[in-house]
Amino acid sequence: SDLDQQITLTNDMVADLYAQDATQAGFQPGETAPAIDYLYGVMLPSGAECCRALAVTIAGSEDAFVDLMNQKAEKLGLDNTPFCTAKDIATLLHYALKNDTFREIIESPYHSTQATNVHPDGFTFYSTMFKNLSDTTVIDGQILGGKTGFTSEAGCCLASFAEIDDIEYILVTAGAYQAGTPHIDDAVKLYNRLGEASSVLYGK
């Protein structure tokens, strides 16, 4: 399948990433790995080199991949791209969670890659959410997965989902600027309030 396709990270793909001090998963120029490992590298540690490798492989260039993204966004009825609202992100996550591979990746606390020509034993990277969330339990439920993000305009952000009282909820938080993990703390607080409300509603 396409997830098994072998992709080689080239110097051109990573040339400007070092200068930008972009977050990377750990793949090196000249390294060949299956697409699935690059996908985990995108979702768990926010690896910029993985994003670039997948975009170039799929569409030929980063710009062409952005065009594909915008076409998909339009089909999903997202009017606000490229300036996504929290509602847009929630809509995207709801759509993506229908894909079993995506769900498996975003629910993973860590991932160990297959052996490559650069890393003969593979290597392991970790979810930026789960490594800062040692306890995923909330009142009457559990946080199942999530993806962190940051821009100077939006601050620390988190798109996450949880199951509370047998109902799955999606939560998108943004605008957290304090030190530490305020975006994750915000989600835990909100999910706990949902759990409390559920307890009241259902008399638990």
C-alpha positions as CSV (number, residue, x, y, z in Angstrom):
1,S,0.0,0.0,0.0
2,D,1.0,3.7,-0.2
3,L,1.8,3.6,3.5
4,D,4.6,1.1,2.8
5,Q,6.1,3.3,0.0
6,Q,9.8,4.0,0.7
7,I,10.6,7.7,0.8
8,T,14.2,9.0,0.9
9,L,14.7,12.3,2.7
10,T,16.9,14.6,0.5
11,N,19.1,17.5,1.3
12,D,16.8,19.8,-0.6
13,M,13.9,18.8,1.6
14,V,15.7,19.8,4.8
15,A,18.0,22.6,3.6
16,D,16.1,25.5,5.1
17,L,14.6,23.6,8.1
18,Y,17.8,23.9,10.2
19,A,18.0,27.6,9.6
20,Q,14.4,27.9,10.7
21,D,15.1,25.9,13.8
22,A,12.1,23.8,12.9
23,T,11.1,20.9,15.1
24,Q,12.2,17.6,13.6
25,A,11.5,13.9,14.3
26,G,15.1,12.7,13.7
27,F,15.2,11.4,10.1
28,Q,18.5,12.4,8.4
29,P,19.2,13.4,4.8
30,G,19.8,10.3,2.7
31,E,17.6,8.2,5.0
32,T,15.0,5.9,3.4
33,A,11.9,4.9,5.4
34,P,8.3,3.9,4.7
35,A,5.6,6.6,4.5
36,I,3.9,5.3,7.6
37,D,7.0,6.2,9.7
38,Y,7.0,9.7,8.3
39,L,3.3,10.0,9.1
40,Y,4.0,9.1,12.8
41,G,6.9,11.7,12.6
42,V,4.4,14.3,11.5
43,M,1.8,13.6,14.1
44,L,3.8,12.7,17.3
45,P,6.9,15.0,17.5
46,S,5.7,17.5,14.8
47,G,8.6,16.6,12.5
48,A,9.0,19.3,9.9
49,E,11.3,17.1,7.8
50,C,8.5,14.5,7.7
51,C,5.9,17.0,6.5
52,R,8.3,18.1,3.8
53,A,9.1,14.6,2.7
54,L,5.4,13.6,2.5
55,A,4.4,16.8,0.7
56,V,7.1,16.6,-2.0
57,T,6.5,12.8,-2.5
58,I,2.7,13.2,-2.8
59,A,2.4,16.4,-4.7
60,G,5.8,17.2,-6.2
61,S,6.3,20.3,-4.1
62,E,5.2,22.0,-0.8
63,D,3.2,24.6,-2.7
64,A,1.4,21.9,-4.8
65,F,0.6,20.0,-1.6
66,V,-0.9,23.2,-0.1
67,D,-3.1,23.4,-3.1
68,L,-4.3,19.8,-2.5
69,M,-5.0,20.7,1.2
70,N,-7.0,23.8,0.2
71,Q,-9.1,21.7,-2.3
72,K,-9.8,19.2,0.5
73,A,-10.7,21.9,2.9
74,E,-13.2,23.4,0.4
75,K,-14.8,20.0,0.0
76,L,-15.2,19.8,3.7
77,G,-16.9,23.2,3.8
78,L,-14.1,25.0,5.6
79,D,-14.5,28.6,4.6
80,N,-11.8,30.2,6.7
81,T,-8.6,28.5,5.4
82,P,-5.8,29.3,5.4
83,F,-6.7,31.1,8.7
84,C,-8.3,28.2,10.4
85,T,-10.7,28.7,13.3
86,A,-11.1,26.4,16.2
87,K,-14.3,25.1,14.5
88,D,-12.4,24.3,11.3
89,I,-9.8,22.3,13.2
90,A,-12.5,20.4,15.1
91,T,-14.2,19.6,11.7
92,L,-10.9,18.4,10.3
93,L,-10.2,16.2,13.4
94,H,-13.8,14.8,13.2
95,Y,-13.2,13.9,9.6
96,A,-9.7,12.5,10.1
97,L,-10.8,10.3,13.1
98,K,-12.9,8.2,10.6
99,N,-9.6,7.0,9.2
100,D,-8.3,4.0,11.2
101,T,-4.7,4.7,10.4
102,F,-5.0,8.3,11.6
103,R,-6.8,7.3,14.7
104,E,-4.1,4.7,15.5
105,I,-1.3,7.3,15.0
106,I,-2.9,10.1,17.1
107,E,-3.7,7.7,19.9
108,S,-0.1,6.5,20.1
109,P,2.1,7.9,23.0
110,Y,5.3,7.0,21.0
111,H,6.5,5.2,17.9
112,S,9.6,3.2,17.0
113,T,10.5,3.3,13.4
114,Q,11.5,0.4,11.3
115,A,15.2,-0.2,10.6
116,T,16.6,2.2,8.0
117,N,19.9,2.6,6.2
118,V,20.8,5.4,8.7
119,H,19.3,3.9,11.9
120,P,19.8,0.1,11.6
121,D,17.9,-0.4,14.9
122,G,15.3,2.2,14.1
123,F,14.6,5.0,16.6
124,T,11.8,6.2,18.8
125,F,10.0,9.5,19.1
126,Y,7.2,10.6,21.4
127,S,3.8,12.4,21.2
128,T,4.2,16.0,22.2
129,M,0.8,15.7,24.1
130,F,1.3,12.3,25.8
131,K,4.8,13.1,27.0
132,N,3.3,16.0,28.9
133,L,0.2,14.1,30.0
134,S,1.2,11.4,32.4
135,D,-2.4,10.7,33.5
136,T,-5.0,10.6,30.7
137,T,-8.0,9.9,33.0
138,V,-10.6,12.6,33.5
139,I,-13.9,12.5,35.4
140,D,-15.9,9.6,34.0
141,G,-13.6,9.3,31.0
142,Q,-10.2,9.4,29.3
143,I,-8.3,11.6,26.9
144,L,-7.6,9.4,23.9
145,G,-5.4,11.4,21.7
146,G,-4.4,14.9,20.5
147,K,-2.0,17.1,18.5
148,T,-0.3,20.1,19.9
149,G,0.6,23.2,17.9
150,F,2.1,26.6,18.3
151,T,2.3,29.9,16.4
152,S,3.1,33.3,17.7
153,E,-0.4,34.5,16.8
154,A,-2.3,31.5,18.2
155,G,-0.1,30.6,21.1
156,C,0.0,27.0,22.4
157,C,-2.9,25.0,20.9
158,L,-4.3,21.5,21.3
159,A,-6.7,19.6,19.2
160,S,-7.8,16.6,21.2
161,F,-10.5,14.0,21.7
162,A,-11.8,12.1,24.7
163,E,-14.4,9.6,25.7
164,I,-16.6,10.7,28.6
165,D,-19.4,8.5,29.8
166,D,-19.3,6.6,26.5
167,I,-19.6,9.7,24.3
168,E,-16.6,10.9,22.2
169,Y,-15.9,14.6,22.4
170,I,-13.5,16.8,20.3
171,L,-11.9,19.8,21.9
172,V,-9.8,22.5,20.3
173,T,-8.1,25.0,22.6
174,A,-5.9,28.0,21.6
175,G,-4.4,31.2,22.9
176,A,-2.4,29.8,25.8
177,Y,0.8,31.8,26.3
178,Q,1.9,30.9,29.8
179,A,5.0,28.8,30.5
180,G,4.7,25.0,30.8
181,T,1.8,23.1,29.2
182,P,-1.2,25.5,29.6
183,H,-2.9,24.1,26.4
184,I,-2.9,20.6,27.9
185,D,-3.9,21.8,31.3
186,D,-6.8,23.7,29.7
187,A,-8.0,20.5,28.0
188,V,-7.8,18.5,31.2
189,K,-9.9,21.1,33.1
190,L,-12.5,21.3,30.4
191,Y,-12.8,17.5,30.0
192,N,-13.2,17.2,33.8
193,R,-16.0,19.8,33.7
194,L,-17.7,17.8,31.0
195,G,-17.3,14.7,33.2
196,E,-18.8,16.6,36.2
197,A,-21.7,17.7,34.1
198,S,-22.2,14.2,32.8
199,S,-22.2,12.9,36.4
200,V,-24.9,15.4,37.4
201,L,-27.0,14.8,34.3
202,Y,-26.9,11.0,34.6
203,G,-26.9,10.9,38.4
204,K,-23.6,9.1,38.7
